[in-house]
Amino acid sequence: MTGPLSDLRLVELGQLLAGPYCGQLLGDYGAEVIKIEDPKRGDPLRDWGQEKAHGKSLWWPIAARNKKCVTADLRTPEGQQIVKELVEQSDMLLENFRPGTLERWGLGYDVLSKINPGLILIRVSGYGQTGPYAPRPGYASVGEAMGGLRYVIGEPDRMPARAGISLGDSLAATFATLGALAALHSKEKTGKGQVIDASIYESVMAYMESLIPEWAIGGYQRERTGSVLPKITPSNVYPTKSGEMLLIAANMDTVFKRLAHAMGKPELADDPKFATHISRGENTEELDAMIGDWSRTWEMKDLINHLIEEEVPHGLVYTAKDMIADPHIQARESIINVDVPGVGEFPMQNIFPFFSDTKPSIRWSGPAHGEHTDEVYGDLLGYDAAKLAELRAKGIIK
């Protein structure tokens, strides 16, 4: 076990993204993560993804990396007893069921905290554990809409768009992870655990900058603005001679002076229409058109080299193919190859952020359904072969 959290144990319940991504992060940082799945079908994410390799999901090896996968039917008293025994020897329990589910199974915090007073219960849901919407099912798309993100994504003359990933789930999981680590710090002082209540919509709302007071105080409502942010200019994607696109970001006054010099028009930096951040924001369309006319005179490679020399921030709009081939990404090992049984060499995002001392590692990719059941229940809980066989015969475990 490696990483800064290598002395911690987390029991993960739930499925798909918002909860399990929190488990992935904590496992990445070294925690022992014991993921409990339904014995009949397991986490649906095992089958998700646009593409497969040898019939296997290309998502699962990433989402379940560093996790020990066991099975238990949590709707049965025997399965609930397994959770209680694991909780007694663990630091955290993570779940992303609809609020009230744990309580119906007799696994509420009032029960679990008596077994382990230091337990940190991490609860991830669409709307949170309280309030009139709490019982509703919630997904990333709904949380992104309610949190204000969907309304501001897309072109102004079209219906709201969405990011091409389940962003709300990832944000909720990230806040859940942050809350769990803060609770661990508190536990060091008090010895007591607590409940972390992370909702998808509030996680999205937390990223919405000054959107709320802009309306409440200033009466200004942010609208969809396509590829630009209102009043942030220049910061857009511009064409090259061959029709390729390059993002150039030079909205800060000092940086815009460098861009103006690179364009061969240093006088733009003194023009009242473009001299300040505010004035450039008022004249976005005109300035973007000027930069686009200039960028079209360059081939991509030459334009990039020129902007590097002039110290103007810029970047290609990468696809996965571009990321894999990029020398900077390669040098930092932002993408690494992991051996996945039945698939072979498998590129995936590395653990992030990097640690200078307690370096974590990807110890294994997403396991098979129930792969660690005997190991965990035998070694940790002391179940003998006869008890494991009995639980299997009843369908409690696989």
C-alpha positions in Angstrom: 0.0 0.0 0.0 1.4 3.4 -1.0 0.2 7.0 -0.7 -0.6 9.5 2.0 -3.9 7.6 3.0 -2.3 4.1 3.1 -3.3 3.7 6.8 -7.0 4.2 6.1 -9.8 1.8 5.1 -13.0 2.8 3.2 -16.1 0.6 2.6 -17.8 1.7 -0.6 -21.5 1.1 -1.3 -23.4 2.3 -4.3 -22.7 2.3 -8.0 -22.0 4.2 -11.2 -20.3 7.6 -10.8 -20.8 10.1 -8.0 -20.1 7.9 -5.1 -17.6 5.5 -6.7 -15.5 8.4 -8.1 -15.0 9.5 -4.5 -13.9 6.0 -3.7 -11.5 6.1 -6.7 -9.9 9.3 -5.4 -9.4 8.0 -1.9 -8.1 4.7 -3.3 -5.7 6.6 -5.6 -4.3 8.3 -2.5 -3.6 5.0 -0.9 -6.7 4.1 1.1 -7.7 0.4 1.2 -11.1 0.6 -0.6 -13.5 -2.4 -0.2 -16.3 -2.0 -2.7 -19.4 -4.0 -2.0 -21.5 -4.9 -5.1 -24.8 -6.8 -5.6 -24.0 -10.4 -6.1 -26.3 -10.8 -9.1 -25.2 -8.1 -11.5 -22.6 -5.9 -9.8 -22.0 -2.2 -10.6 -23.6 -1.3 -14.0 -20.5 0.7 -14.8 -18.8 -2.7 -15.5 -20.7 -2.6 -18.8 -20.8 1.1 -19.6 -18.8 3.0 -22.2 -18.8 3.7 -25.9 -16.2 1.1 -26.8 -15.2 -2.2 -25.3 -12.1 -4.4 -25.6 -12.6 -8.2 -25.7 -16.1 -7.5 -24.5 -14.8 -5.6 -21.5 -15.7 -2.0 -20.5 -12.9 0.6 -21.1 -14.4 2.6 -18.2 -14.4 0.1 -15.4 -10.6 -0.4 -15.2 -10.2 3.3 -14.4 -13.3 3.8 -12.1 -12.5 0.7 -9.9 -8.8 0.8 -9.9 -7.1 0.2 -6.5 -10.4 -1.2 -5.1 -11.1 -4.6 -3.6 -14.3 -5.9 -5.0 -16.5 -8.1 -2.8 -20.2 -9.0 -3.0 -23.1 -8.9 -0.5 -26.9 -8.6 -0.9 -27.5 -5.6 1.3 -31.3 -6.2 1.3 -30.7 -9.3 3.5 -29.9 -9.4 7.3 -26.8 -11.4 6.4 -25.6 -8.8 4.0 -26.3 -6.0 6.4 -24.3 -7.8 9.1 -21.3 -8.0 6.8 -21.5 -4.2 6.4 -21.6 -3.8 10.2 -18.6 -6.0 10.7 -16.6 -4.2 8.0 -17.6 -0.8 9.5 -16.2 -1.9 12.9 -12.8 -2.2 11.4 -12.9 0.8 8.9 -12.4 4.5 9.0 -15.1 5.6 6.4 -18.2 4.3 4.7 -19.2 5.8 1.4 -22.7 5.5 -0.2 -24.6 7.1 -3.0 -28.1 5.6 -2.6 -31.2 7.6 -2.6 -31.5 9.2 0.9 -33.3 6.9 3.4 -32.0 3.7 1.8 -29.4 3.0 4.5 -31.9 3.7 7.2 -34.4 1.2 5.7 -31.7 -1.4 5.8 -30.9 -0.7 9.4 -27.6 0.9 8.5 -28.2 4.5 9.4 -25.5 6.5 11.1 -27.3 6.2 14.4 -26.6 2.4 14.2 -23.2 2.5 12.6 -21.8 5.2 14.9 -22.5 3.0 17.9 -20.5 0.2 16.3 -17.7 2.7 15.4 -17.9 6.2 17.0 -15.1 7.4 14.8 -16.7 6.4 11.6 -17.0 9.0 8.8 -20.1 8.4 6.7 -19.8 10.0 3.2 -23.2 10.4 1.6 -23.5 11.5 -2.0 -26.9 12.2 -3.6 -28.7 14.3 -6.1 -30.3 16.8 -3.7 -28.7 16.1 -0.3 -30.0 14.3 2.7 -32.5 17.0 3.8 -35.0 19.3 2.2 -38.2 18.6 0.2 -36.3 17.2 -2.8 -34.2 14.8 -0.9 -36.2 11.7 -1.7 -36.1 12.3 -5.4 -33.7 10.4 -7.7 -30.9 12.6 -8.9 -28.4 12.4 -11.7 -25.5 14.5 -12.9 -27.6 16.1 -15.7 -30.3 17.2 -13.3 -27.8 18.6 -10.8 -26.0 20.5 -13.5 -29.3 22.0 -14.5 -30.4 22.9 -11.0 -27.0 24.2 -10.1 -27.0 26.7 -12.9 -24.4 25.2 -15.2 -26.6 24.0 -18.0 -28.2 27.4 -18.6 -24.9 29.0 -19.4 -23.4 26.3 -21.6 -23.9 26.5 -25.4 -24.7 29.0 -28.1 -27.1 31.8 -27.3 -29.6 30.9 -30.1 -29.9 27.3 -29.1 -31.1 25.1 -26.2 -28.7 24.7 -23.3 -25.9 22.2 -24.1 -23.9 19.9 -21.7 -20.3 19.1 -21.2 -19.4 15.8 -22.9 -18.8 14.1 -19.5 -20.8 13.6 -16.3 -19.4 16.7 -14.7 -21.9 17.0 -11.9 -21.0 13.5 -10.6 -17.3 14.2 -10.6 -17.8 17.5 -8.8 -19.9 16.0 -6.2 -17.4 13.2 -5.7 -14.6 15.7 -5.4 -16.4 17.7 -2.7 -17.2 14.5 -0.9 -13.6 13.6 -0.9 -12.6 17.0 0.4 -15.2 16.8 3.1 -14.0 13.3 4.1 -10.4 14.5 4.5 -11.5 17.5 6.5 -13.6 15.2 8.7 -10.5 13.0 9.2 -8.6 16.1 10.4 -11.4 16.9 12.9 -11.4 13.3 14.1 -7.7 13.6 15.0 -8.7 16.3 17.5 -12.0 15.0 18.8 -11.9 11.2 18.2 -15.4 11.5 16.8 -16.6 10.7 13.3 -19.4 12.6 11.4 -21.6 12.5 8.3 -20.6 14.2 5.1 -23.6 15.3 3.0 -22.5 16.1 -0.6 -25.2 16.8 -3.2 -24.7 17.0 -6.9 -26.6 20.3 -7.4 -24.7 22.1 -4.6 -21.4 20.9 -5.9 -22.2 22.4 -9.3 -23.5 25.6 -7.7 -20.3 26.0 -5.8 -18.4 26.5 -9.1 -20.7 29.1 -10.4 -18.5 32.1 -9.4 -20.4 35.3 -8.8 -23.5 34.3 -10.8 -25.9 34.5 -7.9 -25.1 37.9 -6.5 -24.8 39.3 -10.1 -28.5 38.6 -10.3 -29.6 39.3 -6.7 -27.7 42.6 -6.4 -26.9 43.7 -9.9 -29.9 42.4 -11.8 -27.6 40.8 -14.3 -28.3 37.3 -15.6 -25.5 35.4 -17.3 -26.6 33.9 -20.6 -25.1 31.4 -23.0 -22.2 32.9 -24.9 -20.8 30.1 -27.0 -17.0 29.9 -27.0 -16.3 33.0 -25.0 -16.9 34.4 -21.5 -18.7 37.8 -21.3 -16.3 40.7 -21.1 -13.2 38.3 -21.1 -11.3 39.3 -24.2 -9.4 38.0 -26.1 -9.9 34.4 -25.0 -11.2 32.4 -27.9 -10.5 29.8 -30.5 -9.1 31.3 -33.7 -8.5 29.8 -37.2 -5.2 29.2 -39.0 -4.4 29.1 -42.7 -5.2 25.4 -43.0 -8.4 25.7 -41.1 -7.1 24.3 -37.8 -8.1 26.0 -34.6 -5.9 27.4 -31.8 -7.0 28.8 -28.5 -5.3 32.2 -27.6 -5.9 33.7 -24.2 -4.6 37.2 -23.7 -7.2 39.0 -21.7 -4.8 40.4 -19.1 -3.5 43.9 -19.9 0.2 43.0 -19.9 -0.4 39.8 -21.9 -2.6 41.7 -24.5 0.4 44.0 -25.1 2.5 41.0 -25.9 -0.2 39.7 -28.3 -0.5 43.1 -30.0 3.2 43.1 -30.5 3.1 39.5 -31.9 0.4 40.7 -34.3 2.6 43.5 -35.5 0.1 46.0 -34.2 1.6 47.3 -30.9 -0.6 50.3 -31.2 -3.6 48.2 -30.3 -2.5 48.1 -26.7 -2.9 52.0 -26.5 -6.1 52.2 -28.4 -8.9 53.3 -26.0 -11.1 50.5 -27.4 -8.6 47.8 -26.4 -6.2 49.3 -23.8 -8.0 47.9 -20.7 -9.6 44.7 -19.6 -13.0 46.5 -19.5 -12.7 48.2 -22.8 -11.7 45.0 -24.6 -14.7 43.3 -23.1 -16.9 46.0 -24.5 -15.5 45.4 -28.0 -15.1 41.7 -28.1 -16.5 41.0 -31.6 -14.3 43.6 -33.2 -11.2 42.4 -31.5 -11.9 38.8 -32.1 -12.4 39.5 -35.8 -9.1 41.3 -36.0 -7.2 38.4 -34.3 -9.0 35.9 -36.5 -7.9 37.8 -39.7 -4.4 37.8 -38.4 -4.3 34.1 -37.3 -5.6 33.0 -40.7 -2.3 34.2 -42.3 -0.3 31.6 -40.3 0.2 27.8 -40.5 -0.4 26.2 -37.1 3.2 25.2 -36.4 4.6 28.6 -37.3 1.9 30.4 -35.3 2.6 28.3 -32.2 6.3 29.0 -32.4 5.7 32.7 -32.8 3.4 32.8 -29.8 5.9 30.9 -27.7 8.6 33.5 -28.6 6.2 36.3 -27.7 5.1 34.6 -24.5 1.4 34.6 -25.4 -0.7 31.9 -23.7 -2.2 29.5 -26.3 -3.2 25.9 -26.7 -4.4 23.3 -29.1 -7.9 21.9 -28.6 -6.9 18.4 -27.8 -8.6 15.1 -28.5 -7.6 11.9 -26.7 -5.2 11.2 -29.6 -3.5 14.5 -29.1 -3.1 14.0 -25.4 -1.5 10.6 -25.8 1.0 12.0 -28.3 1.9 15.3 -26.5 5.5 15.4 -25.2 4.6 17.4 -22.1 2.0 15.0 -21.1 4.4 12.2 -21.7 7.2 13.8 -19.7 4.9 14.3 -16.7 3.4 10.8 -17.1 -0.1 12.3 -16.9 -1.2 9.2 -18.8 0.3 5.9 -17.9 -0.1 2.3 -19.1 -1.5 -0.3 -16.7 -1.8 -4.0 -17.5 -5.5 -5.0 -17.5 -6.2 -8.7 -17.4 -7.8 -9.9 -20.7 -7.0 -6.6 -22.4 -3.3 -6.0 -22.0 -1.6 -2.6 -22.0 -4.2 0.0 -21.0 -3.6 3.8 -21.1 -5.4 5.8 -18.3 -5.1 9.1 -16.5 -2.5 9.0 -13.8 -3.2 9.7 -10.1 -3.3 13.5 -9.6 -2.1 15.7 -7.9 1.5 14.5 -7.6 3.0 14.0 -4.2 6.7 14.7 -3.6 7.1 12.2 -0.7 4.2 9.8 0.0 3.8 8.9 -3.7 0.6 6.9 -4.5 0.4 4.3 -7.3 -2.1 2.5 -9.4 -1.8 -0.9 -7.8 -4.3 -2.7 -10.0 -7.1 -2.0 -12.4 -10.8 -2.6 -11.9 -11.2 -6.1 -10.5 -13.5 -8.9 -11.6 -17.0 -9.1 -10.0 -16.4 -10.5 -6.5 -12.7 -11.0 -7.0 -11.7 -10.2 -3.4 -14.7 -11.7 -1.6 -12.9 -14.6 -0.1 -9.8 -12.6 0.7 -11.6 -9.8 2.5 -14.2 -11.8 4.3 -11.7 -14.5 5.2 -8.7 -12.5 6.2 -10.4 -9.4 7.6 -13.7 -10.8 9.1 -12.4 -14.3 9.8 -15.0 -16.2 7.8 -14.0 -19.8 7.3 -14.7 -21.9 4.2 -17.9 -23.3 5.6 -19.4 -19.9 6.3 -18.4 -18.6 2.9 -20.0 -21.6 1.3 -23.2 -21.1 3.3 -23.4 -17.4 2.2 -22.9 -18.5 -1.4 -25.6 -21.1 -1.2 -28.0 -18.5 0.0 -27.1 -16.1 -2.7 -25.9 -13.5 -0.2 -22.4 -13.4 -1.9 -21.0 -14.5 -5.2 
